[in-house]
Every structure is written in C-alpha cells, then in structure tokens.
Amino acid sequence: MRTEREFAAVYADGRRYDARGIVVCVRRRHAHDLPTRLGISVSRKTAPSAVERNTFKRRVREIFRLHKHRVHAGWDLVVVARRDGARLTYVELRDAFLACLRRAGVLADDCGTPVGG
C-alpha cells in the first residue's frame, strides 16, 4: 500500500489490534482473492531518527515476507509504530506482529486453518 487514500480506508474501516509497541490495523478487501497488502507507518515523533524509522520498516517487511504464506489472501494490513515500538528488537517485533495477526484471524497455521480470532 502506498497512497494516502489506501491508508485512510484501512484506518476508517479496519479493526485495530495492539501488542507491545505496535498497532496493526486490519481491513478485509472487497475481492477476497486479491493478495494481502502491507502498509507501514512510523512518525518522526515516534522515532526521530531516520535510521530508526527505516530499520523498523525493513524489519516489518522482512517479517511479513517470511510469514506471508500463512496470511490469508484479501486483506489490507497497516503496521503503526507506537512509543518505543521502533526500538523493539527483531524478535520482539515479530512476536508482537504475529500476535496481532493471530488475534485478527488473518493468520493461518501451517495447515491453512485460521488461528485465534
């Protein structure tokens, strides 16, 4: 996801799930067979250093890349860094992100059945 309109739609119509330092906004797309899209938001207020912001975004993209085979198709996801969220280690960020996806019912186990919900 890249445009402000796409992010605004997820913020307006999506559900929010928070875990240690991050919030994941989840919205079902109209066409359920489309691939799941990822958006990332890190403000300068949350992470004043560009290095911190870019590191956070790289980590979230990598976590999504490694686990996207477990994410059901047809969703828009926006990951928002909260206070100290940009300073999470890779493992902490991975655990928080996957916990949010499990609670949202977007993540499937390795057999393809939904987990959490």
Helices and strands as residue ranges (DSSP letters): H 4-13, E 15-19, E 22-28, E 37-41, H 50-67, G 68-70, E 75-81, G 85-87, H 90-104
